[in-house]
Amino acid sequence: MIKLRVEGMSDQIRSFLQELHQNPSIEISQQEDGYTIMDQKIESCSKCLVVYSPQSRVQILKMTTLDGKVINIPLLDAACVQMDEKSQIVFGRNYDIFANKKRSHQNGSRKNEIK
């Protein structure tokens, strides 16, 4: 468990902690918001406990169609944002493990056609 203390402008702190909440490897608990006075300046601060549980960078997004078929989409560095009770946004990077083979195959066939 990590103890985290963030100081600065309240909107930047809120934005930073919101980014942390979106990371599936990080769980934030016991968050306390307050203020500090240093050199006659008032700054916002936030303290919290962070549990860091690194996950595999590849996660599988599973979607079910209306007819019951399951679609699996592998995503690299996926994240999920809950928009409201019924909807969420899932984003990440998709990759094609055969992409280089396709390109080299296409390039090879083009060379043969040119000759």
MMTF fields as JSON, N, C-alpha, C and O atoms, coordinates in Angstrom:
{
  "mmtfVersion": "1.0.0",
  "mmtfProducer": "UNKNOWN",
  "numBonds": 459,
  "numAtoms": 460,
  "numGroups": 115,
  "numChains": 1,
  "numModels": 1,
  "chainsPerModel": [1],
  "groupsPerChain": [115],
  "chainIdList": ["A"],
  "bondAtomList": [4, 2, 8, 6, 12, 10, 16, 14, 20, 18, 24, 22, 28, 26, 32, 30, 36, 34, 40, 38, 44, 42, 48, 46, 52, 50, 56, 54, 60, 58, 64, 62, 68, 66, 72, 70, 76, 74, 80, 78, 84, 82, 88, 86, 92, 90, 96, 94, 100, 98, 104, 102, 108, 106, 112, 110, 116, 114, 120, 118, 124, 122, 128, 126, 132, 130, 136, 134, 140, 138, 144, 142, 148, 146, 152, 150, 156, 154, 160, 158, 164, 162, 168, 166, 172, 170, 176, 174, 180, 178, 184, 182, 188, 186, 192, 190, 196, 194, 200, 198, 204, 202, 208, 206, 212, 210, 216, 214, 220, 218, 224, 222, 228, 226, 232, 230, 236, 234, 240, 238, 244, 242, 248, 246, 252, 250, 256, 254, 260, 258, 264, 262, 268, 266, 272, 270, 276, 274, 280, 278, 284, 282, 288, 286, 292, 290, 296, 294, 300, 298, 304, 302, 308, 306, 312, 310, 316, 314, 320, 318, 324, 322, 328, 326, 332, 330, 336, 334, 340, 338, 344, 342, 348, 346, 352, 350, 356, 354, 360, 358, 364, 362, 368, 366, 372, 370, 376, 374, 380, 378, 384, 382, 388, 386, 392, 390, 396, 394, 400, 398, 404, 402, 408, 406, 412, 410, 416, 414, 420, 418, 424, 422, 428, 426, 432, 430, 436, 434, 440, 438, 444, 442, 448, 446, 452, 450, 456, 454],
  "bondOrderList": [1, 1, 1, 1, 1, 1, 1, 1, 1, 1, 1, 1, 1, 1, 1, 1, 1, 1, 1, 1, 1, 1, 1, 1, 1, 1, 1, 1, 1, 1, 1, 1, 1, 1, 1, 1, 1, 1, 1, 1, 1, 1, 1, 1, 1, 1, 1, 1, 1, 1, 1, 1, 1, 1, 1, 1, 1, 1, 1, 1, 1, 1, 1, 1, 1, 1, 1, 1, 1, 1, 1, 1, 1, 1, 1, 1, 1, 1, 1, 1, 1, 1, 1, 1, 1, 1, 1, 1, 1, 1, 1, 1, 1, 1, 1, 1, 1, 1, 1, 1, 1, 1, 1, 1, 1, 1, 1, 1, 1, 1, 1, 1, 1, 1],
  "groupList": [{"groupName": "MET", "atomNameList": ["N", "CA", "C", "O"], "elementList": ["N", "C", "C", "O"], "formalChargeList": [0, 0, 0, 0], "bondAtomList": [1, 0, 2, 1, 3, 2], "bondOrderList": [1, 1, 2], "singleLetterCode": "M", "chemCompType": "L-PEPTIDE LINKING"}, {"groupName": "ILE", "atomNameList": ["N", "CA", "C", "O"], "elementList": ["N", "C", "C", "O"], "formalChargeList": [0, 0, 0, 0], "bondAtomList": [1, 0, 2, 1, 3, 2], "bondOrderList": [1, 1, 2], "singleLetterCode": "I", "chemCompType": "L-PEPTIDE LINKING"}, {"groupName": "LYS", "atomNameList": ["N", "CA", "C", "O"], "elementList": ["N", "C", "C", "O"], "formalChargeList": [0, 0, 0, 0], "bondAtomList": [1, 0, 2, 1, 3, 2], "bondOrderList": [1, 1, 2], "singleLetterCode": "K", "chemCompType": "L-PEPTIDE LINKING"}, {"groupName": "LEU", "atomNameList": ["N", "CA", "C", "O"], "elementList": ["N", "C", "C", "O"], "formalChargeList": [0, 0, 0, 0], "bondAtomList": [1, 0, 2, 1, 3, 2], "bondOrderList": [1, 1, 2], "singleLetterCode": "L", "chemCompType": "L-PEPTIDE LINKING"}, {"groupName": "ARG", "atomNameList": ["N", "CA", "C", "O"], "elementList": ["N", "C", "C", "O"], "formalChargeList": [0, 0, 0, 0], "bondAtomList": [1, 0, 2, 1, 3, 2], "bondOrderList": [1, 1, 2], "singleLetterCode": "R", "chemCompType": "L-PEPTIDE LINKING"}, {"groupName": "VAL", "atomNameList": ["N", "CA", "C", "O"], "elementList": ["N", "C", "C", "O"], "formalChargeList": [0, 0, 0, 0], "bondAtomList": [1, 0, 2, 1, 3, 2], "bondOrderList": [1, 1, 2], "singleLetterCode": "V", "chemCompType": "L-PEPTIDE LINKING"}, {"groupName": "GLU", "atomNameList": ["N", "CA", "C", "O"], "elementList": ["N", "C", "C", "O"], "formalChargeList": [0, 0, 0, 0], "bondAtomList": [1, 0, 2, 1, 3, 2], "bondOrderList": [1, 1, 2], "singleLetterCode": "E", "chemCompType": "L-PEPTIDE LINKING"}, {"groupName": "GLY", "atomNameList": ["N", "CA", "C", "O"], "elementList": ["N", "C", "C", "O"], "formalChargeList": [0, 0, 0, 0], "bondAtomList": [1, 0, 2, 1, 3, 2], "bondOrderList": [1, 1, 2], "singleLetterCode": "G", "chemCompType": "PEPTIDE LINKING"}, {"groupName": "SER", "atomNameList": ["N", "CA", "C", "O"], "elementList": ["N", "C", "C", "O"], "formalChargeList": [0, 0, 0, 0], "bondAtomList": [1, 0, 2, 1, 3, 2], "bondOrderList": [1, 1, 2], "singleLetterCode": "S", "chemCompType": "L-PEPTIDE LINKING"}, {"groupName": "ASP", "atomNameList": ["N", "CA", "C", "O"], "elementList": ["N", "C", "C", "O"], "formalChargeList": [0, 0, 0, 0], "bondAtomList": [1, 0, 2, 1, 3, 2], "bondOrderList": [1, 1, 2], "singleLetterCode": "D", "chemCompType": "L-PEPTIDE LINKING"}, {"groupName": "GLN", "atomNameList": ["N", "CA", "C", "O"], "elementList": ["N", "C", "C", "O"], "formalChargeList": [0, 0, 0, 0], "bondAtomList": [1, 0, 2, 1, 3, 2], "bondOrderList": [1, 1, 2], "singleLetterCode": "Q", "chemCompType": "L-PEPTIDE LINKING"}, {"groupName": "PHE", "atomNameList": ["N", "CA", "C", "O"], "elementList": ["N", "C", "C", "O"], "formalChargeList": [0, 0, 0, 0], "bondAtomList": [1, 0, 2, 1, 3, 2], "bondOrderList": [1, 1, 2], "singleLetterCode": "F", "chemCompType": "L-PEPTIDE LINKING"}, {"groupName": "HIS", "atomNameList": ["N", "CA", "C", "O"], "elementList": ["N", "C", "C", "O"], "formalChargeList": [0, 0, 0, 0], "bondAtomList": [1, 0, 2, 1, 3, 2], "bondOrderList": [1, 1, 2], "singleLetterCode": "H", "chemCompType": "L-PEPTIDE LINKING"}, {"groupName": "ASN", "atomNameList": ["N", "CA", "C", "O"], "elementList": ["N", "C", "C", "O"], "formalChargeList": [0, 0, 0, 0], "bondAtomList": [1, 0, 2, 1, 3, 2], "bondOrderList": [1, 1, 2], "singleLetterCode": "N", "chemCompType": "L-PEPTIDE LINKING"}, {"groupName": "PRO", "atomNameList": ["N", "CA", "C", "O"], "elementList": ["N", "C", "C", "O"], "formalChargeList": [0, 0, 0, 0], "bondAtomList": [1, 0, 2, 1, 3, 2], "bondOrderList": [1, 1, 2], "singleLetterCode": "P", "chemCompType": "L-PEPTIDE LINKING"}, {"groupName": "TYR", "atomNameList": ["N", "CA", "C", "O"], "elementList": ["N", "C", "C", "O"], "formalChargeList": [0, 0, 0, 0], "bondAtomList": [1, 0, 2, 1, 3, 2], "bondOrderList": [1, 1, 2], "singleLetterCode": "Y", "chemCompType": "L-PEPTIDE LINKING"}, {"groupName": "THR", "atomNameList": ["N", "CA", "C", "O"], "elementList": ["N", "C", "C", "O"], "formalChargeList": [0, 0, 0, 0], "bondAtomList": [1, 0, 2, 1, 3, 2], "bondOrderList": [1, 1, 2], "singleLetterCode": "T", "chemCompType": "L-PEPTIDE LINKING"}, {"groupName": "CYS", "atomNameList": ["N", "CA", "C", "O"], "elementList": ["N", "C", "C", "O"], "formalChargeList": [0, 0, 0, 0], "bondAtomList": [1, 0, 2, 1, 3, 2], "bondOrderList": [1, 1, 2], "singleLetterCode": "C", "chemCompType": "L-PEPTIDE LINKING"}, {"groupName": "ALA", "atomNameList": ["N", "CA", "C", "O"], "elementList": ["N", "C", "C", "O"], "formalChargeList": [0, 0, 0, 0], "bondAtomList": [1, 0, 2, 1, 3, 2], "bondOrderList": [1, 1, 2], "singleLetterCode": "A", "chemCompType": "L-PEPTIDE LINKING"}],
  "groupTypeList": [0, 1, 2, 3, 4, 5, 6, 7, 0, 8, 9, 10, 1, 4, 8, 11, 3, 10, 6, 3, 12, 10, 13, 14, 8, 1, 6, 1, 8, 10, 10, 6, 9, 7, 15, 16, 1, 0, 9, 10, 2, 1, 6, 8, 17, 8, 2, 17, 3, 5, 5, 15, 8, 14, 10, 8, 4, 5, 10, 1, 3, 2, 0, 16, 16, 3, 9, 7, 2, 5, 1, 13, 1, 14, 3, 3, 9, 18, 18, 17, 5, 10, 0, 9, 6, 2, 8, 10, 1, 5, 11, 7, 4, 13, 15, 9, 1, 11, 18, 13, 2, 2, 4, 8, 12, 10, 13, 7, 8, 4, 2, 13, 6, 1, 2],
  "groupIdList": [1, 2, 3, 4, 5, 6, 7, 8, 9, 10, 11, 12, 13, 14, 15, 16, 17, 18, 19, 20, 21, 22, 23, 24, 25, 26, 27, 28, 29, 30, 31, 32, 33, 34, 35, 36, 37, 38, 39, 40, 41, 42, 43, 44, 45, 46, 47, 48, 49, 50, 51, 52, 53, 54, 55, 56, 57, 58, 59, 60, 61, 62, 63, 64, 65, 66, 67, 68, 69, 70, 71, 72, 73, 74, 75, 76, 77, 78, 79, 80, 81, 82, 83, 84, 85, 86, 87, 88, 89, 90, 91, 92, 93, 94, 95, 96, 97, 98, 99, 100, 101, 102, 103, 104, 105, 106, 107, 108, 109, 110, 111, 112, 113, 114, 115],
  "secStructList": [7, 3, 3, 3, 3, 3, 3, 3, 7, 2, 2, 2, 2, 2, 2, 2, 2, 2, 2, 2, 2, 2, 7, 6, 6, 3, 3, 3, 3, 3, 3, 3, 3, 3, 3, 3, 3, 3, 6, 6, 3, 3, 3, 3, 3, 3, 3, 3, 3, 3, 3, 3, 7, 7, 7, 7, 1, 3, 3, 3, 3, 3, 3, 3, 7, 6, 6, 1, 7, 3, 3, 3, 3, 3, 3, 3, 3, 3, 3, 3, 3, 3, 7, 1, 1, 1, 7, 3, 3, 3, 3, 3, 3, 7, 7, 7, 6, 6, 2, 2, 2, 2, 2, 2, 2, 2, 2, 2, 2, 2, 2, 2, 2, 2, 7],
  "xCoordList": [0.838, 0.0, 0.889, 1.927, 0.475, 1.239, 0.416, -0.783, 1.071, 0.421, 0.759, 1.925, -0.259, -0.065, -0.608, -1.723, 0.186, -0.248, 0.002, 1.12, -1.034, -0.953, -1.311, -2.321, -0.479, -0.735, -0.769, -0.042, -1.616, -1.703, -3.074, -3.81, -3.407, -4.72, -5.783, -5.568, -6.922, -7.939, -8.437, -8.682, -8.594, -9.061, -8.017, -8.372, -6.732, -5.672, -5.587, -5.364, -5.762, -5.764, -6.92, -6.741, -8.104, -9.292, -9.071, -9.405, -8.514, -8.247, -7.237, -7.415, -6.179, -5.139, -5.704, -5.448, -6.468, -7.034, -8.061, -8.204, -8.771, -9.718, -8.983, -9.462, -7.826, -7.0, -6.578, -6.608, -6.187, -5.788, -6.95, -6.766, -8.156, -9.338, -9.617, -10.167, -9.256, -9.527, -8.573, -8.852, -7.459, -6.467, -6.92, -7.08, -7.132, -7.619, -6.606, -6.979, -5.346, -4.32, -4.249, -3.528, -4.993, -4.893, -6.24, -7.269, -6.21, -7.41, -7.117, -6.155, -7.937, -7.741, -8.74, -9.928, -8.251, -9.144, -8.748, -7.666, -9.62, -9.403, -8.919, -7.926, -9.638, -9.251, -9.728, -10.893, -8.82, -9.128, -8.703, -7.559, -9.625, -9.313, -9.193, -9.935, -8.263, -8.074, -7.233, -7.098, -6.669, -5.845, -4.583, -4.576, -3.516, -2.287, -1.918, -2.226, -1.254, -0.778, 0.737, 1.297, 1.4, 2.858, 3.279, 2.799, 4.169, 4.662, 3.511, 3.532, 2.537, 1.356, 0.537, -0.187, 0.648, -0.154, -1.035, -0.582, -2.272, -3.198, -3.241, -3.525, -2.956, -2.987, -3.908, -3.998, -4.585, -5.396, -4.479, -3.395, -4.917, -4.154, -5.129, -6.268, -4.67, -5.465, -4.546, -3.445, -5.005, -4.253, -5.104, -6.328, -4.455, -5.185, -4.23, -3.01, -4.808, -4.044, -4.264, -5.384, -3.194, -3.256, -2.792, -1.716, -3.615, -3.223, -2.909, -3.773, -1.669, -1.225, -1.101, -0.274, -1.915, -1.903, -1.725, -2.709, -0.476, -0.26, -0.946, -0.909, -1.562, -2.242, -1.515, -0.63, -1.908, -1.382, -1.78, -2.877, -0.919, -1.237, -2.325, -2.976, -2.527, -3.547, -4.776, -4.679, -5.915, -7.177, -8.136, -8.018, -9.083, -10.045, -11.383, -11.965, -11.861, -13.189, -14.157, -14.026, -15.134, -16.12, -17.457, -17.976, -18.004, -19.313, -20.23, -19.806, -21.48, -22.458, -23.48, -24.065, -23.687, -24.658, -26.067, -26.241, -27.07, -28.459, -28.819, -29.682, -28.161, -28.451, -27.571, -27.573, -26.82, -26.074, -24.641, -23.95, -24.174, -22.789, -21.852, -22.186, -20.679, -19.702, -18.585, -18.022, -18.274, -17.184, -16.076, -16.304, -14.886, -13.725, -12.786, -12.385, -12.443, -11.523, -10.358, -10.552, -9.149, -7.997, -7.591, -7.446, -7.41, -7.007, -5.753, -5.63, -4.84, -3.614, -3.834, -4.354, -3.445, -3.594, -5.04, -5.302, -5.964, -7.385, -7.755, -7.151, -8.756, -9.311, -10.808, -11.29, -11.533, -12.979, -13.445, -12.976, -14.369, -14.932, -16.441, -17.107, -16.978, -18.419, -19.069, -18.805, -19.912, -20.549, -21.802, -22.002, -22.636, -23.812, -24.147, -23.325, -25.341, -25.682, -25.702, -25.414, -26.041, -26.224, -25.131, -25.076, -24.269, -23.283, -21.878, -21.675, -20.928, -19.524, -18.732, -19.158, -17.583, -16.697, -15.479, -14.851, -15.15, -13.969, -13.037, -13.45, -11.774, -10.83, -9.482, -9.149, -8.731, -7.415, -6.876, -7.448, -5.788, -5.168, -5.413, -5.22, -5.834, -6.002, -4.817, -4.282, -4.416, -3.25, -3.526, -4.373, -2.815, -2.953, -1.616, -0.638, -1.572, -0.295, 0.189, 1.357, -0.707, -0.32, -0.008, 0.25, -0.026, 0.141, 1.458, 1.458, 2.564, 3.859, 3.915, 4.493, 3.322, 3.33, 2.519, 2.902, 1.399, 0.583, 1.358, 1.354, 2.018, 2.777, 3.916, 4.118, 4.654, 5.783, 5.283, 5.933, 4.128, 3.56, 3.136, 3.394, 2.486, 2.063, 3.269, 3.286, 4.268, 5.471, 6.16, 6.648, 6.201, 6.83, 6.093, 6.721, 4.76, 4.002, 4.131, 4.11, 4.264, 4.461, 5.805, 5.914, 6.817, 8.133, 8.063, 8.672, 7.326, 7.201, 6.459, 6.781, 5.466, 4.715, 5.563, 5.433, 6.43, 7.257, 8.272, 8.559, 8.807, 9.81, 9.169, 9.824],
  "yCoordList": [-1.172, 0.0, 1.242, 1.274, 2.247, 3.483, 4.631, 4.736, 5.486, 6.708, 7.817, 8.029, 8.519, 9.556, 10.878, 10.94, 11.927, 13.277, 14.171, 14.245, 14.84, 15.698, 17.117, 17.338, 18.078, 19.482, 20.281, 19.981, 21.3, 22.154, 22.769, 22.881, 23.165, 23.759, 22.662, 21.562, 22.965, 21.936, 21.285, 20.078, 22.045, 21.436, 20.501, 19.499, 20.819, 19.933, 18.664, 17.578, 18.792, 17.612, 16.697, 15.488, 17.274, 16.494, 15.77, 14.592, 16.468, 15.885, 14.742, 13.694, 14.951, 13.937, 12.681, 11.568, 12.857, 11.702, 10.979, 9.76, 11.719, 11.102, 10.205, 9.123, 10.66, 9.834, 8.545, 7.469, 8.656, 7.462, 6.49, 5.277, 7.022, 6.169, 5.366, 4.268, 5.877, 5.192, 4.039, 3.182, 4.006, 2.955, 1.698, 1.732, 0.58, -0.632, -1.253, -2.099, -0.857, -1.402, -0.658, -1.077, 0.447, 1.298, 1.393, 1.653, 1.178, 1.341, 2.403, 2.281, 3.435, 4.535, 4.402, 4.175, 4.544, 4.48, 5.543, 6.126, 5.783, 6.716, 8.079, 8.617, 8.621, 9.933, 11.036, 11.067, 11.942, 13.099, 14.358, 14.473, 15.294, 16.56, 17.653, 17.66, 18.569, 19.652, 20.765, 20.89, 21.573, 22.713, 22.759, 22.299, 23.313, 23.559, 25.029, 25.651, 25.564, 26.948, 26.911, 26.488, 27.358, 27.408, 28.755, 29.169, 29.432, 30.745, 31.703, 32.407, 31.72, 32.583, 32.318, 33.198, 31.117, 30.723, 29.545, 28.619, 29.589, 28.489, 27.604, 28.074, 26.317, 25.355, 24.207, 23.799, 23.698, 22.504, 21.303, 21.277, 20.314, 19.067, 17.91, 18.08, 16.76, 15.552, 14.421, 14.275, 13.62, 12.45, 11.22, 11.256, 10.146, 8.904, 7.722, 7.877, 6.556, 5.317, 4.703, 4.678, 4.215, 3.644, 2.194, 1.894, 1.307, -0.093, -0.295, -0.127, -0.656, -0.839, -2.322, -3.006, -2.823, -4.23, -4.301, -4.318, -4.344, -4.353, -5.542, -6.666, -5.267, -6.307, -6.507, -5.737, -7.54, -7.759, -6.574, -6.038, -6.164, -5.029, -5.385, -4.498, -6.676, -7.094, -7.57, -8.425, -7.011, -7.442, -7.758, -7.209, -8.644, -9.041, -8.365, -8.535, -7.602, -7.004, -8.024, -8.42, -8.454, -9.436, -8.731, -8.106, -8.843, -8.256, -9.37, -10.252, -9.322, -10.321, -9.662, -8.633, -10.268, -9.733, -10.102, -10.9, -9.521, -9.808, -11.274, -11.804, -11.938, -13.353, -14.277, -15.489, -13.726, -14.544, -14.869, -15.543, -14.415, -14.675, -13.769, -12.623, -14.296, -13.536, -13.064, -13.846, -11.775, -11.189, -10.832, -10.083, -11.357, -11.061, -10.127, -10.408, -9.01, -8.053, -7.841, -7.28, -8.277, -8.02, -6.547, -5.995, -5.918, -4.514, -4.375, -4.983, -3.584, -3.282, -1.989, -1.02, -1.964, -0.783, -0.297, 0.896, -1.209, -0.864, -0.109, -0.295, 0.743, 1.464, 1.595, 1.519, 1.792, 1.871, 3.064, 3.277, 3.836, 4.987, 4.787, 4.631, 4.791, 4.653, 6.012, 6.962, 6.114, 7.383, 7.619, 8.71, 6.599, 6.643, 5.207, 4.313, 4.969, 3.623, 2.585, 1.412, 3.006, 2.049, 2.062, 1.158, 3.053, 3.124, 3.389, 4.056, 2.841, 3.042, 3.087, 2.559, 3.723, 3.809, 2.948, 3.085, 2.068, 1.219, 1.614, 1.696, 1.858, 2.231, 1.576, 1.225, 1.424, 0.811, 0.675, 1.206, -0.03, -0.22, -1.65, -2.606, -1.771, -3.084, -3.32, -2.373, -4.532, -4.831, -6.064, -6.889, -6.179, -7.304, -8.031, -7.508, -9.232, -9.954, -10.39, -10.739, -10.371, -10.777, -9.586, -9.775, -8.367, -7.163, -7.177, -6.896, -7.491, -7.498, -8.585, -8.382, -9.735, -10.818, -10.428, -10.747, -9.74, -9.305, -8.314, -8.42, -7.359, -6.351, -6.993, -6.688, -7.874, -8.491, -9.396, -9.517, -10.028, -10.865, -9.993, -10.336, -8.863, -7.963, -7.372, -7.293, -6.961, -6.395, -7.429, -7.103, -8.665, -9.726, -9.973, -10.173, -9.96, -10.209, -9.036, -9.235, -7.835, -6.683, -6.781, -6.461, -7.221, -7.365, -8.379, -8.186, -9.449, -10.463, -9.917, -10.267, -9.06, -8.506, -7.543, -7.486, -6.785, -5.804, -6.502, -6.016, -7.594, -8.316, -8.813, -9.454],
  "zCoordList": [0.0, 0.0, 0.0, 0.66, -0.737, -0.878, -0.301, -0.556, 0.478, 0.954, -0.027, -0.359, -0.485, -1.488, -0.957, -0.439, -1.091, -0.722, -1.93, -2.44, -2.376, -3.547, -3.125, -2.457, -3.52, -3.208, -4.494, -5.441, -4.528, -5.702, -5.821, -4.841, -7.028, -7.273, -7.227, -7.736, -6.62, -6.384, -7.674, -7.685, -8.76, -10.007, -10.612, -11.233, -10.438, -10.934, -10.091, -10.626, -8.78, -7.905, -8.281, -8.422, -8.442, -8.791, -10.117, -10.248, -11.089, -12.402, -12.31, -12.931, -11.531, -11.363, -10.702, -11.162, -9.628, -8.929, -9.795, -9.7, -10.633, -11.551, -12.553, -12.89, -13.023, -13.916, -13.212, -13.809, -11.945, -11.197, -11.042, -11.148, -10.789, -10.629, -11.891, -11.802, -13.064, -14.324, -14.584, -15.422, -13.881, -14.088, -13.353, -12.133, -14.07, -13.409, -12.445, -11.633, -12.513, -11.622, -10.295, -9.39, -10.17, -8.984, -8.283, -8.907, -6.974, -6.152, -5.099, -4.341, -5.05, -4.105, -2.967, -3.198, -1.728, -0.57, 0.446, 0.364, 1.386, 2.493, 2.002, 2.492, 1.031, 0.493, 1.422, 1.818, 1.767, 2.607, 1.864, 1.426, 1.725, 1.066, 2.119, 3.101, 1.913, 2.867, 2.276, 1.059, 3.166, 2.757, 3.601, 4.743, 3.041, 3.787, 3.615, 2.599, 4.632, 4.564, 4.659, 5.67, 3.591, 3.562, 2.997, 1.942, 3.692, 3.249, 2.939, 1.93, 3.794, 3.688, 2.422, 1.956, 1.872, 0.718, 1.12, 1.794, 0.709, 0.98, -0.262, -1.364, -0.067, -1.175, -0.815, 0.343, -1.82, -1.625, -1.51, -2.094, -0.757, -0.684, -0.548, -0.114, -0.919, -0.81, -0.39, -0.92, 0.569, 1.022, 0.734, 0.862, 0.351, 0.127, 0.208, 0.155, 0.335, 0.284, -1.092, -1.603, -1.677, -3.021, -2.959, -2.442, -3.489, -3.637, -5.113, -5.973, -5.391, -6.769, -7.054, -6.45, -7.967, -8.362, -9.871, -10.611, -10.336, -11.786, -12.448, -11.947, -13.569, -14.322, -15.644, -16.018, -16.322, -17.664, -18.538, -18.383, -19.44, -20.312, -21.313, -21.865, -21.55, -22.505, -21.735, -20.854, -22.076, -21.492, -22.625, -23.721, -22.358, -23.376, -23.098, -22.026, -24.067, -23.991, -24.568, -25.726, -23.763, -24.223, -24.401, -23.476, -25.603, -25.9, -26.392, -27.138, -25.97, -26.379, -27.299, -26.961, -28.464, -29.413, -28.965, -28.044, -29.617, -29.258, -29.466, -28.767, -30.429, -30.658, -29.82, -30.036, -28.871, -27.916, -28.294, -27.531, -29.442, -29.831, -29.031, -28.73, -28.693, -27.914, -28.836, -29.603, -28.75, -29.529, -28.554, -27.604, -28.775, -27.934, -28.689, -29.819, -28.045, -28.655, -27.695, -26.616, -28.062, -27.189, -27.268, -28.358, -26.105, -26.045, -25.207, -24.143, -25.687, -24.958, -24.187, -24.739, -22.917, -22.05, -22.013, -22.168, -21.812, -21.797, -20.528, -19.472, -20.659, -19.51, -19.731, -20.861, -18.649, -18.711, -17.883, -16.764, -18.441, -17.735, -17.654, -18.678, -16.433, -16.227, -16.467, -15.73, -17.486, -17.829, -16.986, -16.453, -16.869, -16.008, -15.631, -15.829, -15.092, -14.621, -15.734, -15.494, -16.951, -18.041, -19.096, -19.929, -19.084, -20.166, -19.64, -18.625, -20.369, -20.055, -21.353, -22.38, -21.286, -22.443, -22.149, -21.099, -23.072, -22.956, -24.091, -25.248, -23.75, -24.796, -24.534, -23.402, -25.589, -25.522, -26.933, -27.886, -27.053, -28.368, -28.826, -28.073, -30.053, -30.642, -31.567, -32.144, -31.708, -32.533, -33.376, -33.032, -34.463, -35.375, -35.417, -35.952, -34.857, -34.789, -36.171, -36.341, -37.154, -38.499, -39.403, -40.592, -38.869, -39.696, -40.465, -41.664, -39.83, -40.52, -41.578, -42.646, -41.296, -42.275, -43.505, -44.631, -43.294, -44.431, -45.29, -46.516, -44.662, -45.405, -46.184, -47.36, -45.537, -46.231, -47.357, -48.396, -47.148, -48.198, -49.383, -50.537, -49.089, -50.159, -50.875, -52.103, -50.12, -50.731, -51.611, -52.694, -51.151, -51.925, -53.231, -54.271, -53.187, -54.412, -55.383, -56.598, -54.869, -55.745, -56.455, -57.639, -55.735, -56.357, -57.491, -58.543, -57.275, -58.317, -59.536, -60.671, -59.297, -60.418, -61.235, -62.458, -60.57, -61.264, -62.154, -63.247, -61.731, -62.518, -63.753, -64.574]
}
